C-alpha cells in the first residue's frame, strides 16, 4: 500500500552557498512518496539557478515538483504560498540552508501514523556553525515545556521551519501562518498545539539547523514587530506578555553588550537588572542552562554531528 504523500516546502532567498546541500538532503530521504515545492523569494544571487539545475538532475525523484521564482514577499508569505500549492497528507518545511538526515521524513510519518491525536511533530536538531566544534544539540524530551521556553526566549526554538511536520488538514482548518508574525509565525502554530496536547516529537537528531551571523532569525527589527503584534492582538499570550516583554528587552540589551563590548552598553543593562531583578536573573539562569545543556549533549552525539557536516561534502 502506498504511503501518504508528504509535501516538502522550501522557501529560498539568497542561499547560493547552501541550497545544493539542502536539496541533496531531501533527495536522499529514505521515504519515496514526496512532492517538492521550492519558491524563490526574489533572490539576487544564483540560488534559484543552482536549485533548478540540481532538481533537473533528480526530476524523477519526486511525485510532483513545483519550482517558482518571483519578487520578494517575505518568508511567512512564501511558506503560505507553498501551503496553498501542497497536495500532501503531511507538510514538512525546510529552510534553504538547513539539512535533513536521511530518515527524517519516514520517522515523522511513522510517528503521525501511529499517534492520530498528534497534529504537529518536531524532532531533535543540531545547531550547525561555521566551526564544527561549536555545534550544539537541542532535544525536546519535555515538548510542552520546550515550546513555552521557546516563547519566553529562554529556550532554543522548535524550528518548525525545518524540524516540523504537520497534518495538512490542520493548516486548512486553522489557516495559514500569520503574516503579521514574521519571526513568530511557526511558534504561534506550535504553541497553540502544545496547549491542546496536539504536539509531539521524534526524540532523535534528524535535522541540522544552520546558525549564520546574518541569518533571518537574527533580525531584531522583525522580532520586536512580531512581539508587538502578538502582545496586542492575540489573547492566548496575555498571561505571558509582561514577563516576555522583560525577557525581550533583556535579550536585546544583552545582544548590544555582547556586540559593543563596552561599559557604555553595560551600564543600561545594569540599570535594567535593578528594575526587574527577578525576571532578568531568571532569564539569565535559564539561558545559561540552555546553552550548557546543548553543549554537553553535543559531546555525546559527535557521530550525528559528523554525519550532518558530511552532507555538505557529498
N, C-alpha and C positions, 0 to 999 in steps of 0.2 A: 504494500500500500504506500502511495506517495506521501511523503512527509509534508507538513504545512509550508506554504511559500513564505519566505522571510524577505521583507523589503529592507535593503541597506541604503540609508540616505547619507550622502557625503556632501556637505556644503564646502565649497572651495573658494579661498581667497588668498592669493599671493603665497602659495606654499610650494613653489617650484623645487625647493631643496628636499622636500619630504613626501610629496604626493605619490611618487613612484613606489616607495616602500609601503605607504598606506594601502595603495591598491593591491600590491603583491600580497599583503596580509589578508585581504578579502578573497582574492583569487585562490589562495592556498587553504581556505577553510575546508574542513572535512565534511561539511554539510553541502549537499548538492543543490537543493531547491531554493535558489537565491535570485532575486532581482536587484539590480544596482541602479540607483538614481543619484547621479552626480550633477550638481548645479554649480556652475562657476558664477560667483557673485561679483562680477566686474573686475577680475584680476588684471593687474597691469604688468605682470611678468609672464613667464611661459608656462604657468601651471596648467592651464587648460590644454595646451598643445601636447604637453607631456602626458597628461591623463588620457587624452584621445588616442595617442599613439600606443600606449600600454594596453588600453582596453580593446583597441583594434586587433591586437595580437591574441586577445583572450575572449573574443566575442562569443564563442560557443560555450563559455563557462557559465553564463547566466541565462536563466529562463527568459528574462526580459532586461533590457538595458535602456536607460534614458540618460542622455547627455545634453545639457543645456548650458548656454552661456549668454549672459545679459548684463545690464548695468547693475550697479551696486544697490542692494536693498537692505543689507544688514543680515547678520547671522540668523536671527529669530525668524524673520520673514522668509528667508531662504529655506530653513527647515520646514516651515509651514507649507511652502510650495511643494517641497518633497513629499510631505504627508498627503497632500491633495492628489499627487500622482501615483501613490503607492497602491498596489493590489494585494499585498501580502496579508496573511493572517496575523503575523507579527511584524513589528517595525523596529529596526535597530539603527541607531545613529552612530556615525563615526566622523570625528573631526579629521580634517585633511592632513594633519601632521601626527596623528596617533596610530597605534598599531594593535592588531589582534593576534593572539596566539591561535594556532590552527583549529582548536576545538571550542573556541569561544561561542560561536553560534549554536553548535549542536548541543552543548551542555546547557545553554539557557533555554533552548526549545524544549529539551527534556524536562527541565525544571518546571516550565509553564504547563507542559502537557500533564505532568504528574501532580500539579498543585493548581487546580482550576479556580480556586478562590483568589489566587495572586494575579494582579493585573500588570505589575511592573517588576522586573527583576534586574538587579545590578550584579556586579561581580567585583572581586578584589582587583586592585590595579597597582601597577608600578609607576612611580613618577620618574621620568627619564630626563636626565640633564646632559649637557654637553660632555661632562666628565662622568663616566660610569660609576666612579667611586662615590658620587653624591646621590645616587639613586635611593629612593625611599619606597617602602611597600605599605600600602594602605589597605587594611582589611575592614570588613563590615560584619563582624560577628554579632554585634548588637545593632541591628539595622535601624530601628526607630531612634535610638539614642544618637547614632551617627548622623542621621538626617537632621535631627534637631541641632547638633553641633555644627553641621554644615550651614544651617540657617543662622546660627548665632556667631558665625565667623570664627569659631574656636576649633573647628574640625576641618579636615580636608573634604572637598566636595565629593558628592556621589558621582559626579561627572556622567550624568545620564547621557550627555552628548556622545560619549564613546563606550561607556561600560553598560549602558542600559538596553533592555529590550522590552517593548510594551505591546500589549494586545491592541490591534488596530481599532477594534470597536470602542476602546476606551477613548482614543483620540477622536473618533467620530461622534461619540456621545458628549464628552465634556468640552469639546472644542480644541482648537489648536493652541500652540504656545502663545501666551500673552505678549504681543509685540511691544507693550509698554515696559516689560521686564527683560530688557536685553541681556542683563547679566544674571537674572534670577528666574528666567522662564523655566528652565529644567528643574530647578529647586522647587518652584511652585507646584509642578506636577508631582515630584517625589514627595513633598511634604503632605500634599492632600491625600496621597495614597497611604502614607505612613500612619496618619492619624486614624485611618479606617482599617489598618492592618491588611492592606492590599499590596504591600511591597515585600519583596523577598530578595535573597542574594545567593548566588552560587559562590560558595566560600573557597574559591580558587583564584589564583592570579592569572587572569586571562587577557588583560589589556595593558598596554603601555600608554601612559599619558605624558606627552612631551611638555616640559616646562621651558618656555622661551622668554627671554628678557622683555621683548615687545609683544608678547602674546595677548590674545583677545582678553583673557581672564585678568590681565594686569591693568585693564582700562579703568582707572579710578573715577573718571567722569561718569561713565556708564553705571558703575557700581553705586555711586551716590544717587543718580537719577532713578535707578531701579528701586533703591530703598525708599526714596521719597514717594514713589507711586505706590509701592507695597504698603507703606505706613498709612497713606491717606485713603486708599481705595479698596483694600482687601481686609475685611473684618476678621478673617481666620487668623491673622497675625497680630491682632490687637493685644493679646496677653504678653507678647514678646517685644513689642515695639520699644518700650522705654529702655530695657537693657540692651537691645540690639542697637539703638541709637548711640548709646555709650560705647558699645563694642566697635561700631563702625568708626566713630571718631578716634577711639584708641588705636585702631588699626591704621588709620590714615596718619595719625601723629607719629606712630612708631615707624611707619614707612618713611616719613620725612626725616626722622632722626637717623635711620639707617642709611639713607641716601646722602644726606648732607654732612653727617658725621661732624657736627659742630655743637658747641654749647648754645648757640642761638636757637637751634632747633630743639635742644634738650630741655631748655627752661620751660617752654609752654607745655611740654609733656608732663613735667613735674608738677606744674600748677594744676593740670588736668587730673593727675593722680590724686592730688589733695582734695579736689572737688568730689571725686567719685571713687574713693579708695577701695570699697568692697568689690564693685563690679570690675574695676581696672585690674586689681590683683587677681581676681577670679579669671579674667580673660588671659592674663599673662601666664598663670599656672596651667590652665587648660591648653594654651597654645604650646608651651614648652613640652608638656606631656605628649601632645600630638606629635611634635617633631621627633622627640626621643623614641617614642614607640615605633614610628615609621622607620627610623634609622636602625633600631635593634632588629625589627622584622627583616630588613634588607640583608642583615648579616646571615640570616638563616635561609635566604632564598636566592643565593647567588646564581644557581643554575637557571632559574626562571629569568632573572635579570639578564644573564648572558644570552639566553635564547632570544629575548626581545632585541637586544643590541645587534645580535647576529642577523636579524631580519633586514637590517639596513645594508648588510654586506652581501646579501644574496643577489 
